[in-house]
Amino acid sequence: MSALRHADPSQPLSFLAFDFGTQRIGVASGNTVTRTAQPLRTIAEPAATRFDAIGRLIAEWRPDALVVGVPFHPDGAPHDNTQRAKRFARQLHGRFHLPVHEVDERYTTTEALASGARDVDAASAAIILEQYMGTLV
């Protein structure tokens, strides 16, 4: 999966970010112009049609890259959903041929809940995206 960390800072980039879950996937959008992210929606469609919903969002938002939150235990150890999220990231890359970046998503749900978000999954995706954009040079 490609890296954008050394991209030309004068060229604005847009992203879609995903907070992957086995039942729901939160989605957010953002860009390097504002360096902010906004929650879009949560995909709760059956697994068989999730990628169709994602494809529609990609067609609508036309991002330069995708960002996926990868969960870990508080001590940094992987768990079952770590591998599921990494597999989801590989599937996104394979289906949509866009760069996909993985971000450690520990505590994003807690942060989204603490902020009073109505759509916690989409708000978590926005936090994941802002964390990623904070790493860009």
N, C-alpha and C positions, 0 to 999 in steps of 0.2 A: 504494500500500500504506500502510496506516494507521500512525500513530505512537502509541506508548504512553508516550513519555518524560515526558509531563505528566500521567500518570494519577494518581489519588488514591492516595497512598502507604498510606493506611489500608485500601485494598481489595486483598486478596491476588490475585495473578495467577499463572496456571500457563502453562507453555510446553512445547512439543515442539520440539526442535532437530534439524537434519539436517546431516550431513557428506556432501554430495553427491559421488558418484563415478559414472563410467559403468558400472562393474561392481557396486558396492556402495554402499549409503547407510546410514551410521551414524545411530542415533537415540538421543536422550537426553531426559529430562524434568527439570523443575525448577520452582521457584516463588519468588515474591518474599518469602515468609515466612521461609524458611531461606536464600535467596539462594545455594543450592547446586543442582547438577545431578547426576543419576545416569545412567550409561549404561544403555540399555534393551536394544537389540539392533541387529544389522546386517541390513538388508534386502538379500538377494542374489537375489531372485526375478527372472525375466526382465522386461525393460522393459515388456512388455505388461501385466503384473500388479502392477507396483510400486505404482501408485496405489491398487489394491485393498488391499494390505497397509498402506499409509499410512492409508487410510480406516478400517481396523479399529483401528489405534492411536489415531487421533483420536477414534473412537467410545468407545474404552475409557478414554482419559485425559482427554478433554473439555478441551483446552487453551483458554486465552483468546487465544493468539497462537502463531505459528510463527516459528522463527528458522532461517535458512539460512546456512551458511558459504560465503563466496565466495572462491575462491583467486586469488592474485596471485603474480607473480614476486617474489623477495626485494626488488627495487628498486621494487616497487609497480606495475609494468607489468602490464596484463592479458595473459592467454593464452587458448588455446582453451577450457579448462575454466571460465574466468571467465564467458564468455557462456553456457555450458551451465548453470552453477549459477544464474545470473540468470534464465534461461528456466525452470528448475525452480521457482524462487521464484514467478515469475508463474503457472506452472501450479498450484502449491499454492493460491495466492490465488484463482484462477479456479474451481478445483474445490471447494474447501472453504469459501470465503467467510470466511476468518479473516484478521486482519492478519498480514502476513509481514514480518519484519525481516531485513535482510542484515548479516552481520558478516564483516569481513576475517579469513580463517582461516589466514593465513600461520603456519607453524610448529606448528600444532596437532597434526599427525601426529607430528612430531618430539617434541613434549612428551608425547604419549600413549605413544609407544614408550619414551621415557626413564623414564616412570613404571612400566613393566612391565605395561601393560594387556594383558589377554588378548584383548579385543575392541577393537582399535585404532580402528576406525571409530566405534563407539559411544562410546568414551572421547574421541575427537576431538570428537564432537558435544557431549559434556558440557562440554568446555573452551570450545567456541564459545558455548554457552549461558551459562556463567559469565561469559565476556567481555561478552556482551550485558547480562546483569543488572547488571554492574558500571557500565554506562553509565546505568542508570535513576536518576532523581532521587528 
